[in-house]
Amino acid sequence: MRKVVLLILLARSASGTLYFNDSFNYSDGANLGSATGGGGAAWNLSGGDVSQIKVDAASAQTAPAGYAVGSALGVAVTPTGSRKATGVPFNGTTGIAVTNGNVVYASFLLNVQTLPSANLRVAYMHNGASTQGGIEVMVSGTGQVGIQKKGSGTTFVSGTPVASAGTHLVVMRYTFQSGNDEVAVWVDPDSSSYGAESAPTNTAFASTTGGGSDMAVAITYFLIEAAAVTGPVFWVDEVRVATSWAEAVPSNDAPVISSNPVITQSVLTSEGMILRGSNGPTGSVYQVLASTNLGLPASNWPSIAAHSFDSAGNFESTNPVTGGAEREFFRLLVSGLLPPVSTAPSITNQPQNATAGVGGVANFSVGASGTTPLNCFWLFNTSQFNIYIFGKWRNSSSAILHF
């Protein structure tokens, strides 16, 4: 049985740990999570059967001034009485481990079109599609936004209703710590905090360490929920999951850096190895490298494909597999620069017959084009010479071999 080992290689270092970002560049009207219907394969927790949570052009929201510019579509949530939730994994299957000091943020744009009659959960983070999330963002019947932990009582951001009209930036945070873990939420933080290293505490903010029990397992999913109610309607856009405020709440002049692309699925078919994943730097180029020798230096792994991450940071690539190899190893080489386009080699000028006396030298020349380096094998009557003659082109256009 062939063994396949999947690896990630980053071509550049980055301080950011933006695990996921999505502007919902999917098909208008598709159920979020419906891969076959153009609804974004990364949102895979609910299996794509979420008719109350749809990708929607009308729900695309404009980011606040100074915030990272939004793009593509949005998501419209219209609960119809049957609870549904769709979620996206981040940091592969690892998520954010239960370790004191670990922190995870999630941010999104929220526009409440129709207020609920009672407290309504709109988004949460957990290790699955649980009815009791580790950290939950709530909207009240009067339009306030609040936070709760593991189904406990809600702590609301004080002040005037903040989610009843227009677009609002909502940020939530879960902090693993000694004693009771903390959950926190911000609504429309001051623009001076966009891209800052530390989270602000002087704007619309609420936190609590009480209520429900702490997370006993890693946080691995961000979820959008359509609760088992009817009536409320809200829009969600520009979702980000990260480990710092700066990455979750970026400013417009500080481009978001995703340093952790993740292979989420690998399928070996008759066509080759299909790799799918997420969390790549939006629009950037990646190359797929492959080798049957894991001990070979990464710089010597050949590139077998080059593609671009889509606007949501997702990727998919079908790659050839070395025949007869017991094991194959794959890497992603991520770069902000487009790799050179490869051109297949071709002969532009064939070598001509030459005559030389005994002990003389016969000079042969051949012209070729293609991406360097180019190599050639000299054959005689369709068989390679008994004496192995191997020539390297001096450049991409021509070479002269002496033998």
Helices and strands as residue ranges (DSSP letters): E 3-6, E 9-10, E 18-22, E 53-56, G 57-59, E 74-77, E 84-89, E 103-114, E 120-126, E 135-139, E 145-148, E 155-156, E 168-175, E 182-187, G 191-193, E 205-208, E 221-226, E 233-242, H 245-248, E 262-269, E 272-278, E 285-291, G 298-300, E 303-308, E 315-319, E 327-335, E 346-349, E 364-369, E 375-377, E 379-380, E 383-384, E 390-392, E 398-401
